[in-house]
Amino acid sequence: MVICSLSFFLFFFFHAHVVDLAENSLLNKLIRKSLVESNHHVEVLQRDPSSPLFSVKTFEELHLKKELLQGIYEMGFNRPSKIQETALPMMLADPPQNLIAQSQSGTGKTAAFVLAMLSGKTLELCLCLAPTYELAVQTGQVVEKMGKLCVNIGVAYAVRGNRIPRGTKIEEQIIIGTPGSVLDWCFKLKLLDVQKISVFVLDEADVMIDTQGFLDQSVRIQRTLPQRCQMLLFSATFEDAVLRFAEQIIPDPNIIKLRREEMTLTNIRQYYFLCENKQDKYKALCNIYGSITVGQAIIFCQTRRNAKWLSQKLSQDGHKVSILSGELTVEQRAAVIQRFRDGKEKVLVTTNVCARGIDVKQVTIVVNFKLPTNQLQCPDFETYLHRIGRTGRFGKKGLAFNMVERHNLPLLHSIEEHFSKYSIPIKPALHV
């Protein structure tokens, strides 16, 4: 999506009070005129050496199977991104090579390791671990689409809610799941023979390694794998301590790592509202809502309680929104995400459960209703990067709005300094 100019948004946000229907219609037409699909923009980026989408190769040069090439092209990929061009020769080498790879959100990491799994010369098992149900299912959908022409390839989901009786023989060659469920499949239910796993993928590896429960489960699985198993770790962020640990558990890895200055999503314009309280934030949010008719938006809250309050208040004021949080059942979460993908709701209010990996190409706006912090109330840089990375996917333009209380301005400034990317203030918040 190509986003309209800053001057237009400043006009929109600073204009007084409620806009009448005629003016609102005109505003929407202006946005629609400049917010259009543009493959040309992506192709330009893929020829720019400073872009994370830069590529000098074609998929044909990577010697992929004919049926995989067709699947890739049908999904809309024209040429490999930088991470795909760099990582795929390593992953497809003979003998296979281990890899720890970092690349920005929306640059094709999932497609890269999915291609590696689908390119196997044998029908041995491939296992991919993801931190959430949503991400596991989304990755599986990529496998199904990309590999739809591959014979004898199927996907099984080791996730909470997918109950399979003990002793069932798993026929699928690609298993995607969350660490706890995969542990049960391997050791409790005896559904998988870990000695037959030839490719092991750890997606969003930084959160898997940096979260105690996931770490214990993931390492327990990894340590039982055969020595010949290829190990692939992918993430948009890697703190130094996490990277050092990853190097300890992955034998002789190749490492692809971003420099700090490459970690900012330059195709996402960032703004902030200076607000006094939660009510001020809500007023500012309602003014943003008028521009969401051209796409979709994700609003991030720090807690389930705030997410519930915000979604109820928006609904009471006549806005059609959905809410996604960890307290929902697997079935409920799947239904919410599918409705959002289908465009039945334009706005998704969520906690950090949706911050990583969820890819909905229509999302043009991300709102941080509260800036992400860690348990020590310090800025959580990685979560911020993943949150705003829900827009601007694969080189398209996006907008991120931060709602910031005056006493939390130091948090915003820390985030700005960390990424060397500064937000544009929009103040005061408008009344509606």
C-alpha positions as CSV (number, residue, x, y, z in Angstrom):
1,M,0.0,0.0,0.0
2,V,1.2,3.5,-0.9
3,I,0.3,5.8,2.0
4,C,-0.8,9.3,1.4
5,S,1.4,12.3,2.3
6,L,2.1,13.6,5.8
7,S,0.5,16.9,4.9
8,F,-2.8,15.1,4.3
9,F,-2.7,13.3,7.6
10,L,-1.9,16.5,9.5
11,F,-4.9,18.1,7.7
12,F,-7.0,15.2,8.8
13,F,-6.0,15.2,12.4
14,F,-5.9,18.9,13.1
15,H,-9.3,19.7,11.5
16,A,-11.8,20.7,14.1
17,H,-14.6,18.5,15.5
18,V,-16.8,16.1,13.6
19,V,-16.6,16.2,9.9
20,D,-20.0,16.1,8.1
21,L,-20.8,13.3,5.7
22,A,-19.9,15.1,2.5
23,E,-16.5,16.1,3.8
24,N,-15.9,12.6,5.2
25,S,-16.8,11.1,1.9
26,L,-14.3,13.4,0.2
27,L,-11.6,12.6,2.7
28,N,-12.1,8.9,2.1
29,K,-11.9,9.4,-1.7
30,L,-8.6,11.3,-1.3
31,I,-7.2,8.5,0.9
32,R,-8.4,5.8,-1.5
33,K,-6.8,7.6,-4.5
34,S,-3.4,7.5,-2.9
35,L,-3.7,4.3,-0.9
36,V,-3.5,1.7,-3.8
37,E,-1.8,-1.6,-4.4
38,S,1.6,-1.1,-5.9
39,N,3.8,-4.0,-7.0
40,H,6.0,-1.4,-8.7
41,H,7.1,-0.1,-5.3
42,V,8.2,-3.6,-4.1
43,E,10.1,-4.2,-7.4
44,V,11.9,-0.9,-7.0
45,L,12.9,-1.8,-3.4
46,Q,14.2,-5.2,-4.7
47,R,16.6,-3.3,-6.9
48,D,17.8,-1.0,-4.1
49,P,20.9,-2.4,-2.4
50,S,20.0,-0.5,0.8
51,S,16.6,-2.3,1.0
52,P,16.0,-5.5,3.0
53,L,14.1,-6.7,-0.1
54,F,17.1,-6.1,-2.4
55,S,17.8,-9.1,-4.7
56,V,20.0,-9.8,-7.7
57,K,18.9,-13.4,-8.1
58,T,15.8,-15.0,-9.5
59,F,14.1,-18.1,-7.9
60,E,15.2,-20.1,-10.9
61,E,18.9,-19.5,-9.9
62,L,18.2,-21.1,-6.5
63,H,17.5,-24.5,-8.3
64,L,14.1,-25.1,-6.7
65,K,11.8,-27.8,-7.8
66,K,9.5,-26.9,-10.7
67,E,6.3,-27.4,-8.6
68,L,7.7,-25.2,-5.9
69,L,8.5,-22.4,-8.4
70,Q,5.0,-22.5,-9.6
71,G,3.7,-22.3,-6.0
72,I,5.9,-19.3,-5.2
73,Y,4.8,-17.4,-8.3
74,E,1.1,-18.1,-7.6
75,M,1.6,-16.6,-4.2
76,G,2.8,-13.4,-5.8
77,F,6.6,-13.6,-5.2
78,N,8.5,-12.3,-8.2
79,R,12.0,-12.6,-7.0
80,P,13.7,-13.6,-3.7
81,S,14.1,-11.0,-1.0
82,K,17.6,-10.4,0.5
83,I,17.1,-12.9,3.3
84,Q,15.8,-15.5,0.9
85,E,18.6,-14.9,-1.6
86,T,21.2,-15.2,1.2
87,A,19.7,-18.0,3.3
88,L,18.3,-20.4,0.7
89,P,21.7,-21.5,-0.8
90,M,22.9,-22.3,2.7
91,M,19.7,-24.2,3.6
92,L,19.5,-26.1,0.4
93,A,23.2,-27.0,0.3
94,D,24.4,-30.7,0.3
95,P,25.2,-31.6,3.0
96,P,22.6,-29.3,4.8
97,Q,24.0,-26.4,6.8
98,N,22.7,-25.1,10.1
99,L,21.6,-21.4,10.2
100,I,20.7,-18.6,12.6
101,A,19.1,-15.9,10.6
102,Q,17.8,-12.4,11.5
103,S,15.8,-10.2,9.1
104,Q,13.2,-7.5,9.4
105,S,9.5,-8.2,9.8
106,G,7.8,-8.6,6.5
107,T,10.8,-9.6,4.4
108,G,10.0,-13.2,3.7
109,K,11.6,-15.2,6.5
110,T,8.6,-17.6,6.7
111,A,8.7,-18.3,3.0
112,A,12.5,-18.9,3.2
113,F,12.3,-21.7,5.8
114,V,9.1,-23.1,4.3
115,L,11.0,-23.5,1.0
116,A,13.7,-25.3,2.8
117,M,11.3,-27.8,4.4
118,L,9.5,-28.4,1.1
119,S,12.8,-28.8,-0.8
120,G,13.8,-31.9,1.1
121,K,15.2,-34.7,-1.1
122,T,13.6,-37.4,1.1
123,L,10.2,-37.8,2.8
124,E,11.7,-37.6,6.3
125,L,10.0,-35.4,8.9
126,C,10.3,-31.6,9.2
127,L,9.4,-30.0,12.5
128,C,8.7,-26.2,13.0
129,L,8.2,-24.7,16.4
130,A,6.3,-21.4,16.9
131,P,5.5,-19.5,20.1
132,T,1.8,-19.2,19.5
133,Y,-1.1,-21.1,18.0
134,E,-1.8,-18.3,15.6
135,L,1.7,-18.2,14.2
136,A,1.8,-22.0,13.9
137,V,-1.4,-22.1,11.9
138,Q,-0.3,-19.2,9.7
139,T,3.0,-20.9,8.9
140,G,1.1,-24.1,8.1
141,Q,-1.1,-22.1,5.7
142,V,2.1,-20.9,3.9
143,V,3.3,-24.5,3.6
144,E,-0.1,-25.6,2.2
145,K,-0.2,-22.8,-0.4
146,M,3.4,-23.0,-1.5
147,G,3.5,-26.8,-1.6
148,K,0.0,-27.4,-3.0
149,L,1.6,-28.9,-6.2
150,C,4.1,-31.1,-4.3
151,V,3.0,-34.7,-4.1
152,N,3.0,-36.7,-0.9
153,I,3.4,-33.5,1.2
154,G,1.0,-32.8,4.1
155,V,0.9,-30.6,7.2
156,A,-0.1,-31.7,10.7
157,Y,-0.7,-29.1,13.5
158,A,0.6,-29.9,17.0
159,V,-1.3,-27.2,18.8
160,R,-3.6,-27.0,21.8
161,G,-7.1,-28.1,20.8
162,N,-6.0,-30.6,18.1
163,R,-6.6,-33.8,20.0
164,I,-5.1,-36.9,18.4
165,P,-5.5,-40.3,20.1
166,R,-2.4,-42.1,21.4
167,G,-0.9,-44.4,18.9
168,T,-2.2,-42.6,15.8
169,K,0.2,-42.8,12.9
170,I,1.0,-39.3,11.6
171,E,1.2,-39.5,7.8
172,E,2.1,-35.9,7.2
173,Q,5.8,-35.0,6.5
174,I,5.7,-31.5,8.0
175,I,4.7,-30.9,11.6
176,I,4.1,-27.4,12.9
177,G,3.3,-26.6,16.4
178,T,3.9,-25.0,19.8
179,P,6.6,-26.4,22.1
180,G,4.3,-27.9,24.8
181,S,2.1,-29.7,22.3
182,V,5.0,-30.9,20.3
183,L,6.6,-32.3,23.5
184,D,3.3,-34.2,24.1
185,W,3.3,-35.6,20.6
186,C,6.9,-36.8,20.8
187,F,7.1,-38.2,24.3
188,K,3.7,-38.6,25.9
189,L,1.5,-39.7,23.0
190,K,4.4,-41.2,21.0
191,L,3.0,-39.8,17.7
192,L,6.4,-38.7,16.3
193,D,9.7,-40.5,16.1
194,V,12.2,-37.7,16.7
195,Q,15.0,-39.8,15.1
196,K,13.3,-39.3,11.7
197,I,13.3,-35.5,11.9
198,S,15.6,-34.2,9.2
199,V,14.8,-30.4,9.5
200,F,14.1,-28.5,12.7
201,V,13.0,-24.9,12.5
202,L,12.7,-22.5,15.5
203,D,10.5,-19.6,14.4
204,E,10.5,-16.3,16.4
205,A,13.6,-17.9,18.0
206,D,14.4,-14.9,20.2
207,V,11.2,-15.2,22.2
208,M,11.5,-19.0,22.3
209,I,15.0,-18.8,23.7
210,D,14.3,-15.8,26.0
211,T,11.1,-17.2,27.6
212,Q,11.8,-19.8,30.3
213,G,9.0,-22.2,29.6
214,F,9.5,-22.2,25.8
215,L,13.3,-22.4,26.3
216,D,13.1,-25.5,28.4
217,Q,10.6,-27.2,26.1
218,S,12.5,-26.2,22.9
219,V,15.9,-27.4,24.2
220,R,14.4,-30.7,25.4
221,I,13.1,-31.3,21.9
222,Q,16.3,-30.1,20.2
223,R,18.6,-32.3,22.3
224,T,16.7,-35.5,21.2
225,L,17.1,-34.8,17.5
226,P,19.5,-36.9,15.4
227,Q,23.0,-35.4,14.8
228,R,22.3,-35.2,11.0
229,C,19.2,-33.0,11.6
230,Q,19.4,-29.6,10.0
231,M,18.6,-26.8,12.5
232,L,17.3,-23.4,11.4
233,L,16.6,-20.4,13.7
234,F,14.7,-17.4,12.4
235,S,13.7,-14.1,14.0
236,A,13.4,-10.4,13.4
237,T,15.4,-9.6,16.5
238,F,18.3,-11.2,18.5
239,E,19.7,-9.7,21.6
240,D,23.4,-10.5,22.0
241,A,22.8,-12.8,25.0
242,V,20.1,-14.7,23.0
243,L,22.4,-15.0,20.0
244,R,25.2,-16.4,22.2
245,F,22.9,-19.0,23.6
246,A,21.6,-20.0,20.1
247,E,25.2,-20.5,19.0
248,Q,25.7,-22.9,21.9
249,I,22.8,-25.1,21.1
250,I,23.2,-25.1,17.2
251,P,26.3,-26.9,16.0
252,D,28.5,-24.9,13.5
253,P,25.8,-22.4,12.4
254,N,26.0,-19.9,9.6
255,I,24.8,-16.6,11.0
256,I,22.9,-13.8,9.2
257,K,22.5,-10.9,11.5
258,L,21.3,-7.3,11.0
259,R,23.3,-4.3,12.1
260,R,21.4,-2.1,14.6
261,E,20.8,0.6,12.0
262,E,19.1,-1.9,9.7
263,M,16.5,-2.9,12.3
264,T,14.1,0.1,11.7
265,L,11.3,-0.4,9.3
266,T,11.9,2.7,7.2
267,N,8.7,2.1,5.1
268,I,6.6,2.7,8.3
269,R,5.8,6.3,9.2
270,Q,5.6,6.7,13.0
271,Y,3.5,9.4,14.8
272,Y,2.6,10.0,18.4
273,F,-0.3,11.6,20.3
274,L,0.6,13.3,23.6
275,C,-2.3,12.3,25.9
276,E,-3.2,13.1,29.5
277,N,-5.1,9.9,30.3
278,K,-6.9,6.9,28.9
279,Q,-9.9,9.0,27.8
280,D,-7.6,11.3,25.8
281,K,-6.2,8.3,24.1
282,Y,-9.6,7.1,23.2
283,K,-10.6,10.5,21.7
284,A,-7.4,10.5,19.5
285,L,-8.1,6.9,18.5
286,C,-11.6,7.7,17.3
287,N,-10.2,10.3,15.0
288,I,-7.8,7.8,13.5
289,Y,-10.7,5.4,13.1
290,G,-12.0,7.6,10.2
291,S,-9.0,6.7,8.1
292,I,-9.3,3.0,8.6
293,T,-12.0,2.6,5.9
294,V,-9.2,2.1,3.3
295,G,-7.6,-0.8,5.1
296,Q,-7.4,-2.5,8.4
297,A,-5.8,-1.6,11.8
298,I,-4.4,-3.5,14.7
299,I,-4.6,-1.8,18.1
300,F,-2.2,-3.1,20.7
301,C,-2.9,-3.0,24.5
302,Q,-0.5,-4.0,27.2
303,T,-3.1,-6.0,29.3
304,R,-6.2,-8.1,28.6
305,R,-8.1,-5.8,30.9
306,N,-7.4,-2.7,28.8
307,A,-8.0,-4.6,25.6
308,K,-11.4,-5.6,26.8
309,W,-12.3,-2.1,28.0
310,L,-11.2,-0.6,24.7
311,S,-13.1,-3.0,22.5
312,Q,-16.2,-2.6,24.5
313,K,-16.0,1.2,24.4
314,L,-15.5,1.2,20.6
315,S,-18.4,-1.3,20.1
316,Q,-20.7,0.9,22.3
317,D,-19.8,3.9,20.2
318,G,-20.9,2.0,17.0
319,H,-17.5,0.8,15.8
320,K,-17.2,-2.7,14.5
321,V,-14.1,-4.3,16.1
322,S,-12.9,-7.7,17.3
323,I,-10.7,-8.6,20.2
324,L,-7.9,-11.2,20.4
325,S,-6.3,-12.2,23.7
326,G,-4.8,-15.2,25.3
327,E,-7.8,-15.9,27.4
328,L,-9.9,-17.0,24.4
329,T,-10.0,-20.7,23.4
330,V,-8.1,-21.9,20.4
331,E,-11.3,-22.1,18.4
332,Q,-12.3,-18.6,19.3
333,R,-8.9,-17.1,18.5
334,A,-8.9,-18.9,15.1
335,A,-12.4,-17.5,14.3
336,V,-11.3,-14.0,15.3
337,I,-8.3,-14.0,13.1
338,Q,-10.1,-15.5,10.1
339,R,-12.9,-12.9,10.3
340,F,-10.2,-10.2,10.4
341,R,-8.4,-11.7,7.4
342,D,-11.7,-11.8,5.6
343,G,-12.3,-8.1,6.3
344,K,-15.5,-8.7,8.3
345,E,-14.0,-6.4,11.0
346,K,-11.7,-3.6,10.1
347,V,-10.1,-3.2,13.5
348,L,-8.5,-5.8,15.8
349,V,-7.8,-5.0,19.4
350,T,-5.2,-7.3,20.9
351,T,-2.5,-7.9,23.4
352,N,1.0,-9.0,22.5
353,V,-0.4,-12.4,21.4
354,C,-0.7,-10.9,17.9
355,A,2.6,-8.9,17.9
356,R,4.6,-11.6,16.2
357,G,4.3,-13.1,12.8
358,I,0.6,-12.5,12.1
359,D,0.5,-11.4,8.5
360,V,-2.6,-9.7,7.1
361,K,-1.6,-7.7,4.1
362,Q,-4.6,-5.3,4.3
363,V,-3.3,-3.9,7.6
364,T,-2.2,-0.3,6.9
365,I,-2.3,1.1,10.5
366,V,-0.9,-0.1,13.8
367,V,-1.8,1.7,17.0
368,N,0.1,1.3,20.3
369,F,-2.6,2.2,22.8
370,K,0.2,1.7,25.3
371,L,3.9,1.4,24.6
372,P,5.2,-2.1,25.3
373,T,7.3,-2.5,28.4
374,N,9.0,-5.4,30.1
375,Q,8.5,-6.6,33.7
376,L,10.8,-3.9,34.9
377,Q,8.7,-1.2,33.1
378,C,11.6,-0.5,30.7
379,P,10.9,-0.2,27.0
380,D,10.5,-3.5,25.2
381,F,12.3,-2.7,22.0
382,E,11.8,-6.1,20.3
383,T,8.0,-6.1,21.0
384,Y,7.7,-2.6,19.6
385,L,9.5,-3.6,16.4
386,H,7.3,-6.7,16.0
387,R,4.1,-4.7,16.8
388,I,4.7,-2.0,14.1
389,G,5.9,-4.7,11.8
390,R,2.3,-5.9,11.4
391,T,2.0,-3.2,8.8
392,G,4.4,-2.4,6.0
393,R,4.6,-6.0,5.0
394,F,7.1,-6.9,2.3
395,G,8.1,-3.4,1.5
396,K,4.7,-1.8,1.4
397,K,4.0,1.5,3.2
398,G,2.4,1.6,6.7
399,L,1.6,3.9,9.6
400,A,2.2,3.5,13.3
401,F,0.5,5.7,15.9
402,N,1.7,5.8,19.5
403,M,-0.6,7.0,22.3
404,V,1.7,8.4,25.0
405,E,1.0,9.9,28.4
406,R,3.2,12.8,29.3
407,H,4.9,10.8,32.1
408,N,5.7,8.1,29.5
409,L,7.5,10.3,27.0
410,P,10.9,9.0,28.2
411,L,9.8,5.5,27.1
412,L,9.1,6.8,23.6
413,H,12.3,8.7,23.5
414,S,14.2,5.6,24.5
415,I,12.5,3.6,21.7
416,E,13.3,6.4,19.2
417,E,17.0,6.5,20.2
418,H,17.3,2.7,20.1
419,F,16.1,2.6,16.5
420,S,17.4,6.0,15.5
421,K,13.9,6.7,14.1
422,Y,11.9,9.6,15.4
423,S,8.1,9.9,15.6
424,I,6.2,12.9,14.4
425,P,4.1,14.5,17.1
426,I,0.4,15.1,16.5
427,K,-1.2,17.3,19.2
428,P,-3.4,18.1,20.8
429,A,-5.7,15.0,20.6
430,L,-8.9,16.0,19.0
431,H,-12.3,15.9,20.7
432,V,-15.1,13.9,19.1
